[in-house]
């Protein structure tokens, strides 16, 4: 088996992506997760860049890392300054990390136009910088910036920059597609040439500006690259870096003869992907290969019919291999197979008449603007109603929302709710930050004394979508509410021309699902105890 070293630059290159900002604690937590996953190198940042990165290199020494080597990143020495006198060089070795990564210029255009030095001076800068770090650090990784552009324009000089780094003691020569503009055959040709002419192990660092970062990385590995640099979820400057989630999964599951990460750690890939999304305060990419929430989601009736017979009919791998899961979506495109699969997930009966009734009702509701893909709790309640098994936890007798504007300050919102719970009629009022918050508060006041476990429930997300925008202010809106308790997360949906009414419908479903779910759980525990 050929070992491919995985070099993660989420904390440095990834943080340069638009909207990405990691705190010091974020960086330390992500470092721990990457180490547990089995990443070989974790690039922590540039110790002279900002106080946060400097603090990171001090704090990371206290982490009990089991596998990964943390690297400090920096540039070659400044021109006309000796490496041992250069403040950047001293900061790199002063970070005290087991590895240092130095980036240098490989493209003669960049050397002359950006650095403003001679081609000979650039070679000296590379030699001096790598040599100084190699003498003071256990391992030096040399990143050849703009290598593929330089190789296309002046291959002889591009190779000389690599030779200079190799002669000075670099342990790795990493070829960077910095602009993300290279094609797989160009990458393959250049990597093959480097591997044939230099004896130092080669790595690959690609960007995704042409949507080819993964293809370019795999092409490089096929030609002998033995280190892959990238970021979790492909975050990074412009269009991002190569997504290590996709690279790792492809190397592990699609190509023979390669070993990555630690044995058994691939099942944590989805978990780490979502951890980084959450820590970066970024939305998941549903269609992200291997680890996205839609990567193994099935909507078409024919597809669901196929996977019920054999999952391989519409899935290229078992989703559990990367820690993901299969999802069956319910929509107007669904067939009975979708409905049956979804009912089976919730342990509901599946007689043919009920399947037809549910499918017809789903199609009617979706025509009105409902969508159940992100609102499975509302779908389950719909099935229970159509089957005549719905539990009457409470009934709404009316609600009222009042918003009062004040010239001197923010508007205030008050909601009044009247409902029947058992034999009691509850009439409650609550103020909130907005209509939904106020309605949620009033519902809780009315119901929590009857159903105390509602105190565990909280709203975690609220989305509004205009369905038929051409209708202007009379357009229908769809509201999706995501709720959570100690055990699970669920979505509910409401549709109306009135956004408050749509919110109320979704809110009612959220409360009813919580009560129904808890009742089922209690019944299951009783049945288990009796056995």
N, C-alpha and C positions, 0 to 999 in steps of 0.2 A: 504494500500500500504506500502511495506517495503522500506525504504529509504536506498539506497546504496551510501555511500560517495565516491566521485571520488577524488583521490589523484594523482596529476600530478607531475612527477619527470623528465619531459623533460629537465629542466634547470640544473639538477644535474646529474642524472643517464643517461639521454639521451645524455648529452654533452660528455659523456665518449665513445660514439660510434666513430668508425674510420671515420675521415674526417669531424666531427662535431665540430664547433667552434663558439660559440656565443659571440658577443661583449656585453658590458654592455647595450648599447641601444637596441640590439636585445632582451636581456633578459627582459628588461622593457616592450618592445612592446608585446612580447609573453605573459607576465604576464597579460597585459590588455586584450588581446584576450581571454585568458583562463578564466578570471573573467567574461567577457561578456557571454561566453559560459555557465557558471554556474558551473565550477569546484569548488569543496569544499576546497581543499588544493592545494597549489602550493609550491613545495619544491624549494627554491631559490638557494641552494648550501650550502657549508661549509664555515662559515665566517672566519675561520683561514686558509683556503686552499690557497688563493691567493688574491692579492689586488682587483681584479675585483669582486669577490664574496663579499668581505667586502664592496666595494663601492655599490654593488647592495642592500645590506640590509640598507644602509643609504638612497639611492635614492628611494627605493620602498615605503618608508614611505610617500613620496609626491604624490604617485598615489592615485587617488580617487576610490579605489576598492569597489565594491558594494556588493560582496558576498564572495569571496575567502579569506581564511586565509593563509597567507604566512608562511612557516615553515623554520626554520634553521636546518640544518642537521649536525650531528657530531657523534663521536664514544664515547664509554664509557671511563671513566677516565683511565689514565695510571696506571700501577701497582705500588704499594708502594707510591702513591700520593693521598692525600685527594682530594675529588671532589671539594671542595671550593678553593683549591690551584692549581687545574689543569688548565692550560692555555686554553685548548680546551673547558672545561666546562664553564669557565668564558666567552669565546667568544660566546658560544651558547646563554647563557642567556643575554649577553650584546648586542646581535643583536636586542633585543627588539621586537621580533615577537610574534604574538598571540599563536604560537605553536612551539614546538621543537621536532625534531625526533632524537632519539638515536639508533644507531645500536650496537648490542652486539652479542656475540658468543653463539650458541645453540648446536653446534656439539662438542663433547668432543675431537675429533681428531683435530679440529681447535684450541681449547683452549690449548691443550698440545703441538701441533707441530708448530702452527703459533704464537699464543700469548706467548707461553712458560711460562704459569702460571699454578697453580694447579686448579682443578675444583672448589674448595671452593673459591679461590681468584677470579675466574671469576664471581661467584655468588655475591661476595661482590662488585665487580666492577659494575655489573648491578644495584644492590640495591642502592649503593651510588650515581651513576650517575643519575638514574631516580629520586631518592629522592631529590637530589640537584636541578635538573631542575624543578621538580613538585613544589618545594617550592618557585621558582623564576619565573615561567612561567605559564600562564593560562592552557596550555594543553600540555601533553607529549605523543608522539607516540613512541612506542618501536618497532623497526624492529628487528626481530629474524633472524639473518643471518644464512644461511645454515640450516634452521630449519628442512626441510624434510630429508636431509641427516642425520642430527643428530637424528631425530625421528626414522629413519630406523635402526640405529646402536645402539642407547642407548635412547629409548623413555623416560625412567624415568628421565634421566638428562635433556633432551630437555625440558620436561614439568616443571622441577624445575627452569630452567632459565626464563620461562614465569611467573611462580609463583612469582619469585623474583621481576620481573618488576611490576607485578600487585600489590604486597604488598607494593611496594615503591611509588605507585601513578600513574602508567601509565594509560592513558585514552583509549589507543588502544594497542592491541597486534597483530602485523603484522607478518604473517608467510611467510618467504622468501624462494623461490626456487632459490637460488642464482646461482647455477650451471646450472639451466635450464634442469636438467636431470630426473625430476620426471614424472610419468605417472598420468593420471587423477584419476584412482582408488586409487593410493597411496595418492594423495593430498586429495581426498574426505575422506578417512579413517582417516588421521591425523587431518584434520580440524574438523571432527565430534567429535573426542576424545577431542580436545582442547575446543571446544564449550561446551561439556558436563561437563568438569572438572574445567573450569575457568569462572568467572563471568564477566570479562572485555570483551567488544566488540572486535571481531577478524577481522583482515584484511588479504589480500592476495597480495603478490608481486611475480610475476613470470617472468622468462626469457625464451627466445624462442629457446634455443639450440636444442631442439627436435621437433620444429615446433608445440608445444603443449601449448604455453603460454595462448592462448585464451581459449582452452578447459580446462586447469587446473584452470584458473580463474573462469570460469562458474561453474566448479565442486565445487570449494570452496564456491562460493556464494550459491549454492544449499544446502550446508551443514551448512550454517549459517554465513559465512563471511559477514560483513557489511561495509567493506571498500575495495576498489580496488585501488591498486597502479600500475601505468604504465606510458607510454609516448605517446605523439601524434605521430602517424605513426610508433610506435614500435622502434624508434631509441634507441640505447644504445650499451653497450659493447658487444663484440663478435657478436652473432646473434641478439642482441637487447632485449628490454623489451617487455612486452605484449603491443599490440597496443590498446590504449584506444578508438580509433575510432571504432574498431570492437567490443570491450567489451560494450561500451555505446550503440551502435546500437542494439546489440543482447539483452541486458537487457531491452531496451526500446521497441523493436519491436517484439522480438521473445519469450520472457518469460513474463508470466502474473504475476502481483503483485509486480513489482519493480518500484521504482521511482528514476530517476537519473537527474543530472543537474537541470536547471531551466525550468519551463513550456514554451514550444514553442521554446526552444533553439536548439533542435535537427536539425532543418533545416539549422543551421549554421555550422554543423559538417564538411562538405566538404570544406567550406570556410576556417575554422581554420586549417584543415589538410594541405591545399595547402599554407596557409600563413606560417606555420612552415617550410614546404619544401623550400619555397622561401627564408625565412629569414636565414635558415641554408645553403643556396646555394646548395641544393641537388635536383637531378632530381626527378620528381614525379615517383611513382611506378604505372604504368598503371593498373596492375591487382590487386591493393590493394582493398580488399573487401569494399563494401559500398561507399567509397569515391574516388576510383581510376577512371581515365578517361575511362578505359575499363570495369569498373564494370557493366555497363549497355549498352555496345556496342554490336551490333549484325551484324554479317558478313554473316552467312549462309543464303541462300535464303529461306529455309524452316522456319528458326527462324523468319526472318523478316515478312514472310507471316503470321506467327502465331501471332506476336505482333500487326500487323495491325488489326487483328480481336479482339484480347484480350491480353493486355499486360501481364497478369498473366500467359500466356502460356509459356513464357520464362524469366520472371522476378519474383524473389521471394518477392520483395517489390516494391512499387512505389518509383522510385529514388528521387522524389522531397521531400520525407520525411526526407532525410538526406542532402538535398541541392544539390543533384547531378542531372544529366540529361541523358536521353536516347540518344544514338548515333547509327546511321545506317551507316555501313561501305560499301564502294564500292570496289569490287575486282573481280578477275577472278572467285571467288566462288559465286558471287552474282547471284541472279535471278532477274526477272523483279520486284519483290516486293521491293528489295533493291533500284533499280533504281527509281521506282515510289515514294518511301518514301523520297529519297534524293531530287528528283525534287520538291516534295511538300514542303520540308523545305525551298526551295528558291523561291517558288511561280512560278515554271515553268510548262508549259503545259506538259501533260503526254499521248499523243496519243500512241496507241499500236505500230505503225510503228517506232516512235521515240525511244520508249523503247527498241525495238529489235535492232535498229541501234546502240544505245548507249551501250547496253550490249555487242554486238559483238565487237565494237571498244575498249571497256575497256579490254576485254579478249585478244585481239590482242596486245594492248599496254603493258599489264602486262606480256605477253610472251616476250616482248622486254626488260623488266626490270622496267617499270613504276609501281608506287604504289600510289594509291590515298587516302589511309586511313588517311595520315597526310597531304594531299595536296588537300583539297576539293575545293579550289579556281580553281586549274587547271581542276578539274572535271567539275565544273560549266561552265568554258570557253569552254571545250570540247563539252558539251551539246549544248551551244549556236552556236558553229561552225557547228555541225551536223544538227541543226535545221534551219540553215541559218539565224540566228538572230544576229550574231556577229557584233558588232560595230567596224568599222575600225578607231581606235584612232590614230594610227601611223603605218608605215611600215618600217621594217629594210632594209637598203641598204648596210649594212656591218659594221663590227667592227674589230678592231685590238688591240692586247695586246702585250706590249713589257716589258720584265723584264730584267733589267741590273744589273749585279753583280759588286760590287766594292771591291777590296782587302782590303781597309781600313775601310769599313763600311757595313751597311745593304744594301740589294738589293733594287732598286727602281722599281716601277711598273707604267706604263703609259698605258692608254686605250684611243683609238680613236673610236668614234661612228658616223656613218652616217645614217640618217633616214629621212623619209618624214612625216611631221605632217601637214595635210591639204594641202595647196599649197606650203608650205615652205619646203626647204631641209635644214636640220641642220647638221653641221659637227663640232663636239666638241671633246675636249680632256680633260682628267683629270688624275691626279696622285692619287695613293691610297696606302693603306698599303698592298694590295695584288690585284690579278686580279679582284676578285669580287667587292671589294671596289672601285677600279678604274673604272670598268664598270658601277657600280651604280652611281658614281659621274658624268661620262660622259653622261649617260642617263638623269640624272636630269638637267644638263646644257642644254641639247637639248629640254627637254619637259616642264620644269617648267614655262617658259614664256607663253606657250600655255595652260597649265593646272596647275594653281597656287596651287591647293589643293594637288598636289603631295608633297609639302613641309611638309605636315602633316605626311607623310609616312616615316617609318624607318624600316630597317632590324634588327631583334632581334635574329635570330638564323640561322645557316648554318650547314648542315650535309651532309657528303659524304659517300656513301656506295658502295664498289666494289661488282658488281653483280655476275660476273663469274670469280672468282679469279684464276681459273686454266689457264686462258688465259694470265696471267702475265701482262706485260706492255700494252698488247692489250685488256685488260679486259674493259668491259663497266662499267661505274659508274653512280650511281643515286645521284643527288643532290636535297635536299629538303631545301627550303628557307622559313623561317617564317617571316612575315612582320606584322607591326602593325601601326594603326593610332589612332586617338582620340576615335574611336568608336568600333573597333574590331581587331582581330588577324586572319590572314589567312596563309595557307600554299600552296606552289606551288612546282612543280617538273619538272626536266629535266633529260634526259638520253642520254648518248653519250659515245663513246670510249675516247673522249677528255673531261677532267674535266672542262675546260673553256667553251666549247660549252654547256655542260650540265648545267653549272651555268648560262650561257646566256639565255638558254631556260626557266629556272625557274625564272630568273629575269624579263624577258619580261612578263611572265604570272602574276607576282606579280604586275607590273605596270598596266597591262591591267585590272586586277581584281579591283584594286583601282579605276580606272576611271569608269569602268562599275558599280561598287557598288555605287559610288557617284551619277552617272547619275540616277540610279534607285531610290535612296533616294530623289533626287531632284524632280523626276516625281511624287513620292508618295506625297510629300509635296504640290505640285501644285494641284494634284487631290483632296487632302484633303481640301485645301483652296477653291476649286471650289464647294465643297459640302456644 
